[in-house]
Amino acid sequence: MKPETTRLVNVSAKYETVKERVIDVPEHTVWKKGKSPYATESEVDASGDILCKVKFPRVFG
């Protein structure tokens, strides 16, 4: 029987460029004071102010 041997083989390195889009600010919604003569009860807070739900898109950095 043949004894165990070790052999080193040179292999060329393979590189690739990967581009990623990183989210800086996630999508979110905020209630802001607004004006509407047709506001429903659900759009008016306890202080009597009219609130509008504003959706902000995500921002990529």
PyMOL Python script that loads the backbone (N, CA, C, O; Angstrom):
from pymol import cmd

cmd.read_pdbstr("""\
ATOM      1  N   MET A   1       0.835  -1.183   0.000  1.00  0.00           N
ATOM      2  CA  MET A   1       0.000   0.000   0.000  1.00  0.00           C
ATOM      3  C   MET A   1       0.877   1.243   0.000  1.00  0.00           C
ATOM      4  O   MET A   1       1.969   1.253   0.569  1.00  0.00           O
ATOM      5  N   LYS A   2       0.375   2.298  -0.654  1.00  0.00           N
ATOM      6  CA  LYS A   2       1.106   3.556  -0.786  1.00  0.00           C
ATOM      7  C   LYS A   2       0.823   4.445   0.424  1.00  0.00           C
ATOM      8  O   LYS A   2      -0.329   4.521   0.852  1.00  0.00           O
ATOM      9  N   PRO A   3       1.836   5.130   1.000  1.00  0.00           N
ATOM     10  CA  PRO A   3       1.576   6.013   2.137  1.00  0.00           C
ATOM     11  C   PRO A   3       0.802   7.271   1.702  1.00  0.00           C
ATOM     12  O   PRO A   3       0.846   7.676   0.540  1.00  0.00           O
ATOM     13  N   GLU A   4       0.105   7.863   2.654  1.00  0.00           N
ATOM     14  CA  GLU A   4      -0.685   9.077   2.398  1.00  0.00           C
ATOM     15  C   GLU A   4       0.232  10.223   2.018  1.00  0.00           C
ATOM     16  O   GLU A   4       1.297  10.382   2.614  1.00  0.00           O
ATOM     17  N   THR A   5      -0.164  11.032   1.027  1.00  0.00           N
ATOM     18  CA  THR A   5       0.641  12.173   0.598  1.00  0.00           C
ATOM     19  C   THR A   5      -0.217  13.427   0.538  1.00  0.00           C
ATOM     20  O   THR A   5      -1.443  13.355   0.451  1.00  0.00           O
ATOM     21  N   THR A   6       0.442  14.572   0.584  1.00  0.00           N
ATOM     22  CA  THR A   6      -0.235  15.869   0.481  1.00  0.00           C
ATOM     23  C   THR A   6       0.347  16.598  -0.713  1.00  0.00           C
ATOM     24  O   THR A   6       1.555  16.563  -0.948  1.00  0.00           O
ATOM     25  N   ARG A   7      -0.517  17.258  -1.466  1.00  0.00           N
ATOM     26  CA  ARG A   7      -0.063  17.956  -2.651  1.00  0.00           C
ATOM     27  C   ARG A   7      -0.696  19.358  -2.660  1.00  0.00           C
ATOM     28  O   ARG A   7      -1.902  19.489  -2.449  1.00  0.00           O
ATOM     29  N   LEU A   8       0.104  20.398  -2.901  1.00  0.00           N
ATOM     30  CA  LEU A   8      -0.394  21.764  -2.975  1.00  0.00           C
ATOM     31  C   LEU A   8      -0.622  22.132  -4.441  1.00  0.00           C
ATOM     32  O   LEU A   8       0.235  21.902  -5.294  1.00  0.00           O
ATOM     33  N   VAL A   9      -1.796  22.709  -4.714  1.00  0.00           N
ATOM     34  CA  VAL A   9      -2.139  23.084  -6.077  1.00  0.00           C
ATOM     35  C   VAL A   9      -2.472  24.564  -6.084  1.00  0.00           C
ATOM     36  O   VAL A   9      -3.310  25.004  -5.297  1.00  0.00           O
ATOM     37  N   ASN A  10      -1.837  25.351  -6.955  1.00  0.00           N
ATOM     38  CA  ASN A  10      -2.148  26.773  -7.080  1.00  0.00           C
ATOM     39  C   ASN A  10      -3.412  26.949  -7.918  1.00  0.00           C
ATOM     40  O   ASN A  10      -3.518  26.426  -9.027  1.00  0.00           O
ATOM     41  N   VAL A  11      -4.366  27.696  -7.367  1.00  0.00           N
ATOM     42  CA  VAL A  11      -5.623  27.965  -8.062  1.00  0.00           C
ATOM     43  C   VAL A  11      -5.764  29.473  -8.167  1.00  0.00           C
ATOM     44  O   VAL A  11      -5.584  30.184  -7.178  1.00  0.00           O
ATOM     45  N   SER A  12      -6.086  29.970  -9.361  1.00  0.00           N
ATOM     46  CA  SER A  12      -6.265  31.420  -9.551  1.00  0.00           C
ATOM     47  C   SER A  12      -7.475  31.904  -8.755  1.00  0.00           C
ATOM     48  O   SER A  12      -8.519  31.251  -8.723  1.00  0.00           O
ATOM     49  N   ALA A  13      -7.315  33.052  -8.122  1.00  0.00           N
ATOM     50  CA  ALA A  13      -8.424  33.645  -7.366  1.00  0.00           C
ATOM     51  C   ALA A  13      -9.462  34.206  -8.329  1.00  0.00           C
ATOM     52  O   ALA A  13      -9.116  34.726  -9.390  1.00  0.00           O
ATOM     53  N   LYS A  14     -10.735  34.102  -7.957  1.00  0.00           N
ATOM     54  CA  LYS A  14     -11.824  34.643  -8.771  1.00  0.00           C
ATOM     55  C   LYS A  14     -12.466  35.771  -7.980  1.00  0.00           C
ATOM     56  O   LYS A  14     -12.844  35.592  -6.822  1.00  0.00           O
ATOM     57  N   TYR A  15     -12.589  36.935  -8.612  1.00  0.00           N
ATOM     58  CA  TYR A  15     -13.167  38.103  -7.964  1.00  0.00           C
ATOM     59  C   TYR A  15     -14.416  38.527  -8.722  1.00  0.00           C
ATOM     60  O   TYR A  15     -14.523  38.327  -9.932  1.00  0.00           O
ATOM     61  N   GLU A  16     -15.346  39.107  -8.000  1.00  0.00           N
ATOM     62  CA  GLU A  16     -16.515  39.692  -8.642  1.00  0.00           C
ATOM     63  C   GLU A  16     -16.922  40.949  -7.885  1.00  0.00           C
ATOM     64  O   GLU A  16     -16.723  41.053  -6.674  1.00  0.00           O
ATOM     65  N   THR A  17     -17.491  41.892  -8.611  1.00  0.00           N
ATOM     66  CA  THR A  17     -17.967  43.127  -8.005  1.00  0.00           C
ATOM     67  C   THR A  17     -19.455  42.982  -7.731  1.00  0.00           C
ATOM     68  O   THR A  17     -20.227  42.608  -8.614  1.00  0.00           O
ATOM     69  N   VAL A  18     -19.848  43.279  -6.505  1.00  0.00           N
ATOM     70  CA  VAL A  18     -21.252  43.175  -6.113  1.00  0.00           C
ATOM     71  C   VAL A  18     -21.716  44.554  -5.675  1.00  0.00           C
ATOM     72  O   VAL A  18     -21.095  45.186  -4.820  1.00  0.00           O
ATOM     73  N   LYS A  19     -22.812  45.018  -6.266  1.00  0.00           N
ATOM     74  CA  LYS A  19     -23.370  46.322  -5.879  1.00  0.00           C
ATOM     75  C   LYS A  19     -24.605  46.083  -5.031  1.00  0.00           C
ATOM     76  O   LYS A  19     -25.442  45.239  -5.350  1.00  0.00           O
ATOM     77  N   GLU A  20     -24.706  46.836  -3.950  1.00  0.00           N
ATOM     78  CA  GLU A  20     -25.853  46.724  -3.057  1.00  0.00           C
ATOM     79  C   GLU A  20     -26.482  48.094  -2.868  1.00  0.00           C
ATOM     80  O   GLU A  20     -25.792  49.113  -2.827  1.00  0.00           O
ATOM     81  N   ARG A  21     -27.796  48.099  -2.754  1.00  0.00           N
ATOM     82  CA  ARG A  21     -28.493  49.337  -2.400  1.00  0.00           C
ATOM     83  C   ARG A  21     -28.862  49.214  -0.929  1.00  0.00           C
ATOM     84  O   ARG A  21     -29.579  48.296  -0.531  1.00  0.00           O
ATOM     85  N   VAL A  22     -28.369  50.139  -0.136  1.00  0.00           N
ATOM     86  CA  VAL A  22     -28.586  50.103   1.307  1.00  0.00           C
ATOM     87  C   VAL A  22     -29.660  51.123   1.663  1.00  0.00           C
ATOM     88  O   VAL A  22     -29.583  52.284   1.261  1.00  0.00           O
ATOM     89  N   ILE A  23     -30.663  50.680   2.421  1.00  0.00           N
ATOM     90  CA  ILE A  23     -31.733  51.582   2.837  1.00  0.00           C
ATOM     91  C   ILE A  23     -31.233  52.439   3.988  1.00  0.00           C
ATOM     92  O   ILE A  23     -30.847  51.924   5.038  1.00  0.00           O
ATOM     93  N   ASP A  24     -31.241  53.766   3.781  1.00  0.00           N
ATOM     94  CA  ASP A  24     -30.793  54.720   4.795  1.00  0.00           C
ATOM     95  C   ASP A  24     -31.943  55.029   5.755  1.00  0.00           C
ATOM     96  O   ASP A  24     -31.760  55.038   6.972  1.00  0.00           O
ATOM     97  N   VAL A  25     -33.128  55.282   5.196  1.00  0.00           N
ATOM     98  CA  VAL A  25     -34.328  55.572   5.994  1.00  0.00           C
ATOM     99  C   VAL A  25     -35.445  54.670   5.465  1.00  0.00           C
ATOM    100  O   VAL A  25     -35.777  54.751   4.283  1.00  0.00           O
ATOM    101  N   PRO A  26     -36.028  53.820   6.300  1.00  0.00           N
ATOM    102  CA  PRO A  26     -37.089  52.937   5.819  1.00  0.00           C
ATOM    103  C   PRO A  26     -38.378  53.702   5.509  1.00  0.00           C
ATOM    104  O   PRO A  26     -38.576  54.826   5.971  1.00  0.00           O
ATOM    105  N   GLU A  27     -39.247  53.073   4.720  1.00  0.00           N
ATOM    106  CA  GLU A  27     -40.543  53.665   4.417  1.00  0.00           C
ATOM    107  C   GLU A  27     -41.318  53.819   5.731  1.00  0.00           C
ATOM    108  O   GLU A  27     -41.314  52.914   6.566  1.00  0.00           O
ATOM    109  N   HIS A  28     -41.974  54.955   5.910  1.00  0.00           N
ATOM    110  CA  HIS A  28     -42.715  55.176   7.145  1.00  0.00           C
ATOM    111  C   HIS A  28     -43.877  56.146   6.905  1.00  0.00           C
ATOM    112  O   HIS A  28     -43.917  56.855   5.900  1.00  0.00           O
ATOM    113  N   THR A  29     -44.808  56.157   7.843  1.00  0.00           N
ATOM    114  CA  THR A  29     -45.938  57.084   7.776  1.00  0.00           C
ATOM    115  C   THR A  29     -45.951  57.946   9.030  1.00  0.00           C
ATOM    116  O   THR A  29     -45.525  57.523  10.105  1.00  0.00           O
ATOM    117  N   VAL A  30     -46.448  59.161   8.864  1.00  0.00           N
ATOM    118  CA  VAL A  30     -46.501  60.127   9.965  1.00  0.00           C
ATOM    119  C   VAL A  30     -47.847  60.845   9.899  1.00  0.00           C
ATOM    120  O   VAL A  30     -48.352  61.143   8.816  1.00  0.00           O
ATOM    121  N   TRP A  31     -48.407  61.113  11.045  1.00  0.00           N
ATOM    122  CA  TRP A  31     -49.625  61.923  11.102  1.00  0.00           C
ATOM    123  C   TRP A  31     -49.217  63.382  11.219  1.00  0.00           C
ATOM    124  O   TRP A  31     -48.491  63.751  12.143  1.00  0.00           O
ATOM    125  N   LYS A  32     -49.680  64.221  10.285  1.00  0.00           N
ATOM    126  CA  LYS A  32     -49.363  65.651  10.303  1.00  0.00           C
ATOM    127  C   LYS A  32     -50.657  66.450  10.356  1.00  0.00           C
ATOM    128  O   LYS A  32     -51.710  65.999   9.905  1.00  0.00           O
ATOM    129  N   LYS A  33     -50.548  67.642  10.916  1.00  0.00           N
ATOM    130  CA  LYS A  33     -51.716  68.519  10.947  1.00  0.00           C
ATOM    131  C   LYS A  33     -52.046  68.958   9.526  1.00  0.00           C
ATOM    132  O   LYS A  33     -51.157  69.289   8.742  1.00  0.00           O
ATOM    133  N   GLY A  34     -53.320  68.957   9.212  1.00  0.00           N
ATOM    134  CA  GLY A  34     -53.738  69.339   7.874  1.00  0.00           C
ATOM    135  C   GLY A  34     -54.987  70.194   7.920  1.00  0.00           C
ATOM    136  O   GLY A  34     -55.487  70.532   8.992  1.00  0.00           O
ATOM    137  N   LYS A  35     -55.488  70.540   6.736  1.00  0.00           N
ATOM    138  CA  LYS A  35     -56.689  71.358   6.629  1.00  0.00           C
ATOM    139  C   LYS A  35     -57.649  70.682   5.669  1.00  0.00           C
ATOM    140  O   LYS A  35     -57.276  70.350   4.544  1.00  0.00           O
ATOM    141  N   SER A  36     -58.874  70.476   6.103  1.00  0.00           N
ATOM    142  CA  SER A  36     -59.898  69.922   5.232  1.00  0.00           C
ATOM    143  C   SER A  36     -61.262  70.267   5.805  1.00  0.00           C
ATOM    144  O   SER A  36     -61.535  69.971   6.968  1.00  0.00           O
ATOM    145  N   PRO A  37     -62.115  70.882   5.016  1.00  0.00           N
ATOM    146  CA  PRO A  37     -63.463  71.174   5.504  1.00  0.00           C
ATOM    147  C   PRO A  37     -64.314  69.910   5.566  1.00  0.00           C
ATOM    148  O   PRO A  37     -65.412  69.942   6.122  1.00  0.00           O
ATOM    149  N   TYR A  38     -63.839  68.808   5.014  1.00  0.00           N
ATOM    150  CA  TYR A  38     -64.610  67.567   4.956  1.00  0.00           C
ATOM    151  C   TYR A  38     -64.007  66.469   5.823  1.00  0.00           C
ATOM    152  O   TYR A  38     -64.161  65.287   5.513  1.00  0.00           O
ATOM    153  N   ALA A  39     -63.331  66.833   6.891  1.00  0.00           N
ATOM    154  CA  ALA A  39     -62.671  65.855   7.757  1.00  0.00           C
ATOM    155  C   ALA A  39     -63.705  64.993   8.464  1.00  0.00           C
ATOM    156  O   ALA A  39     -64.738  65.484   8.917  1.00  0.00           O
ATOM    157  N   THR A  40     -63.410  63.697   8.551  1.00  0.00           N
ATOM    158  CA  THR A  40     -64.281  62.788   9.294  1.00  0.00           C
ATOM    159  C   THR A  40     -63.821  62.761  10.751  1.00  0.00           C
ATOM    160  O   THR A  40     -62.757  63.280  11.089  1.00  0.00           O
ATOM    161  N   GLU A  41     -64.641  62.148  11.606  1.00  0.00           N
ATOM    162  CA  GLU A  41     -64.306  62.098  13.029  1.00  0.00           C
ATOM    163  C   GLU A  41     -62.984  61.379  13.287  1.00  0.00           C
ATOM    164  O   GLU A  41     -62.245  61.751  14.198  1.00  0.00           O
ATOM    165  N   SER A  42     -62.681  60.352  12.493  1.00  0.00           N
ATOM    166  CA  SER A  42     -61.451  59.588  12.707  1.00  0.00           C
ATOM    167  C   SER A  42     -60.207  60.393  12.336  1.00  0.00           C
ATOM    168  O   SER A  42     -59.101  60.035  12.739  1.00  0.00           O
ATOM    169  N   GLU A  43     -60.373  61.476  11.572  1.00  0.00           N
ATOM    170  CA  GLU A  43     -59.230  62.296  11.169  1.00  0.00           C
ATOM    171  C   GLU A  43     -59.005  63.486  12.096  1.00  0.00           C
ATOM    172  O   GLU A  43     -58.091  64.278  11.870  1.00  0.00           O
ATOM    173  N   VAL A  44     -59.816  63.619  13.123  1.00  0.00           N
ATOM    174  CA  VAL A  44     -59.684  64.735  14.064  1.00  0.00           C
ATOM    175  C   VAL A  44     -59.224  64.176  15.406  1.00  0.00           C
ATOM    176  O   VAL A  44     -59.824  63.235  15.925  1.00  0.00           O
ATOM    177  N   ASP A  45     -58.136  64.764  15.984  1.00  0.00           N
ATOM    178  CA  ASP A  45     -57.644  64.245  17.262  1.00  0.00           C
ATOM    179  C   ASP A  45     -58.351  64.929  18.430  1.00  0.00           C
ATOM    180  O   ASP A  45     -59.272  65.719  18.224  1.00  0.00           O
ATOM    181  N   ALA A  46     -57.918  64.625  19.660  1.00  0.00           N
ATOM    182  CA  ALA A  46     -58.584  65.128  20.866  1.00  0.00           C
ATOM    183  C   ALA A  46     -58.547  66.651  20.971  1.00  0.00           C
ATOM    184  O   ALA A  46     -59.422  67.244  21.602  1.00  0.00           O
ATOM    185  N   SER A  47     -57.543  67.296  20.358  1.00  0.00           N
ATOM    186  CA  SER A  47     -57.441  68.752  20.444  1.00  0.00           C
ATOM    187  C   SER A  47     -58.333  69.439  19.404  1.00  0.00           C
ATOM    188  O   SER A  47     -58.469  70.662  19.407  1.00  0.00           O
ATOM    189  N   GLY A  48     -58.938  68.643  18.516  1.00  0.00           N
ATOM    190  CA  GLY A  48     -59.787  69.220  17.484  1.00  0.00           C
ATOM    191  C   GLY A  48     -59.045  69.507  16.191  1.00  0.00           C
ATOM    192  O   GLY A  48     -59.643  69.985  15.227  1.00  0.00           O
ATOM    193  N   ASP A  49     -57.736  69.220  16.158  1.00  0.00           N
ATOM    194  CA  ASP A  49     -56.953  69.435  14.939  1.00  0.00           C
ATOM    195  C   ASP A  49     -57.248  68.336  13.921  1.00  0.00           C
ATOM    196  O   ASP A  49     -57.523  67.194  14.288  1.00  0.00           O
ATOM    197  N   ILE A  50     -57.189  68.685  12.673  1.00  0.00           N
ATOM    198  CA  ILE A  50     -57.354  67.711  11.593  1.00  0.00           C
ATOM    199  C   ILE A  50     -55.991  67.098  11.315  1.00  0.00           C
ATOM    200  O   ILE A  50     -54.995  67.809  11.185  1.00  0.00           O
ATOM    201  N   LEU A  51     -55.954  65.776  11.226  1.00  0.00           N
ATOM    202  CA  LEU A  51     -54.702  65.078  10.975  1.00  0.00           C
ATOM    203  C   LEU A  51     -54.744  64.379   9.622  1.00  0.00           C
ATOM    204  O   LEU A  51     -55.768  63.818   9.232  1.00  0.00           O
ATOM    205  N   CYS A  52     -53.623  64.419   8.913  1.00  0.00           N
ATOM    206  CA  CYS A  52     -53.480  63.742   7.629  1.00  0.00           C
ATOM    207  C   CYS A  52     -52.359  62.723   7.759  1.00  0.00           C
ATOM    208  O   CYS A  52     -51.290  63.023   8.292  1.00  0.00           O
ATOM    209  N   LYS A  53     -52.612  61.525   7.271  1.00  0.00           N
ATOM    210  CA  LYS A  53     -51.597  60.474   7.305  1.00  0.00           C
ATOM    211  C   LYS A  53     -50.738  60.626   6.054  1.00  0.00           C
ATOM    212  O   LYS A  53     -51.231  60.499   4.933  1.00  0.00           O
ATOM    213  N   VAL A  54     -49.436  60.902   6.257  1.00  0.00           N
ATOM    214  CA  VAL A  54     -48.514  61.138   5.140  1.00  0.00           C
ATOM    215  C   VAL A  54     -47.526  59.973   5.082  1.00  0.00           C
ATOM    216  O   VAL A  54     -46.897  59.624   6.082  1.00  0.00           O
ATOM    217  N   LYS A  55     -47.402  59.382   3.901  1.00  0.00           N
ATOM    218  CA  LYS A  55     -46.500  58.252   3.697  1.00  0.00           C
ATOM    219  C   LYS A  55     -45.212  58.738   3.045  1.00  0.00           C
ATOM    220  O   LYS A  55     -45.251  59.386   1.999  1.00  0.00           O
ATOM    221  N   PHE A  56     -44.066  58.428   3.660  1.00  0.00           N
ATOM    222  CA  PHE A  56     -42.767  58.806   3.129  1.00  0.00           C
ATOM    223  C   PHE A  56     -42.085  57.567   2.545  1.00  0.00           C
ATOM    224  O   PHE A  56     -42.076  56.513   3.180  1.00  0.00           O
ATOM    225  N   PRO A  57     -41.517  57.680   1.350  1.00  0.00           N
ATOM    226  CA  PRO A  57     -40.846  56.527   0.737  1.00  0.00           C
ATOM    227  C   PRO A  57     -39.509  56.248   1.410  1.00  0.00           C
ATOM    228  O   PRO A  57     -38.964  57.105   2.106  1.00  0.00           O
ATOM    229  N   ARG A  58     -38.991  55.057   1.199  1.00  0.00           N
ATOM    230  CA  ARG A  58     -37.671  54.729   1.751  1.00  0.00           C
ATOM    231  C   ARG A  58     -36.605  55.510   0.990  1.00  0.00           C
ATOM    232  O   ARG A  58     -36.776  55.853  -0.179  1.00  0.00           O
ATOM    233  N   VAL A  59     -35.504  55.780   1.683  1.00  0.00           N
ATOM    234  CA  VAL A  59     -34.399  56.554   1.091  1.00  0.00           C
ATOM    235  C   VAL A  59     -33.174  55.656   1.075  1.00  0.00           C
ATOM    236  O   VAL A  59     -32.802  55.073   2.094  1.00  0.00           O
ATOM    237  N   PHE A  60     -32.553  55.551  -0.089  1.00  0.00           N
ATOM    238  CA  PHE A  60     -31.351  54.739  -0.211  1.00  0.00           C
ATOM    239  C   PHE A  60     -30.125  55.616  -0.017  1.00  0.00           C
ATOM    240  O   PHE A  60     -30.058  56.723  -0.551  1.00  0.00           O
ATOM    241  N   GLY A  61     -29.160  55.126   0.744  1.00  0.00           N
ATOM    242  CA  GLY A  61     -27.954  55.887   1.027  1.00  0.00           C
ATOM    243  C   GLY A  61     -26.839  55.602   0.074  1.00  0.00           C
ATOM    244  O   GLY A  61     -25.758  56.179   0.199  1.00  0.00           O
TER     245      GLY A  61
END
""", "prot")
cmd.dss("prot")
cmd.show_as("cartoon", "prot")
cmd.util.cbc("prot")
cmd.orient("prot")
